[in-house]
Amino acid sequence: MTHLAYAPTGSTQRVPRPRHFLMTPPRHFAVEYAINPWMHPGVEVDRDLALRQWQTLGDTYCRLGHRVDVLEPVPGLPDMVYAANGALVTRRATIAARFAYPQRSAESGAYASWLEAHGLGPVHQPVEVNEGEGDFLVVGDTILAGTGFRTTPAAHAEVARLTGMEVVSLELVDPAYYHLDTALAVLDDRTVAYYPAAFSPVAQAVLATLYPDAVIATAADAAVLGLNAVSDGRHVVLAPGATALAAQLTARGFEVLPVDLSELLKGGGGVKCCTLELRRPLAGGASGPELGA
């Protein structure tokens, strides 16, 4: 893998934290319908390339010392590769997704069944519409929660009740950034990067107050889903086209690892969309198929 050749300007020492991820390979990936502006039914998809790109992402996590478990996809669910949308797993609670669109509704049961079978239950079945880590991002002891296109405001209160964590609502206003994880990236327990124009004026004010030292992404960075990134506190895996964002991150002491997911971008997803973080240990040492094992 080629690393971007930026030289850090600061001396900040970033400390990575081992993570545990769940990923689903794009064996059935296709663009068969349009539920976000990135999707154009009938566009040609190179599934073999999508699988290779997905594998590179998983291998990158493993090289960094993270654990990656694999959930095999279900035929007829072409968007199941976007694992982050399947659930929210915090230290105290596991909450299934309840998708806004019927095309994806069956994904919730597939993810919930895996999580239950691997000791991460009980899996709470939500009353309100939520799309997992697509709209719920954990920053330390706080959950940032997106709304405006998929997850409902009522789901924010439901997640707060089930997790016991503070949930901060943020309204999204640009359809291209339909999930919070397309417009905001969590870098560590205190730091985020985001694209202000994706948010309402009120949400922009909230973010500026909570994170005055945030990394502010450019429109060009956002347009390649550069903010759909995964960080372990030191290493940031993101789209290779987000060059200005990569330069800012490197200047702050992060190590940037670009991974090309151009085929999966055709469905409106990137690095984070493909990555569900499991923040609770598997009960009794349960395990499933694992990358890098």
Helices and strands as residue ranges (DSSP letters): E 20-23, H 47-63, E 67-70, G 83-86, E 87-89, E 94-96, G 102-104, H 105-117, E 123-124, G 132-134, E 136-139, E 142-147, H 153-163, E 166-171, G 180-182, E 184-186, E 192-194, G 196-198, H 201-210, E 215-216, H 219-223, E 230-231, E 235-238, H 243-251, E 255-258, G 264-267, G 272-274, E 276-277, G 283-285, E 290-291
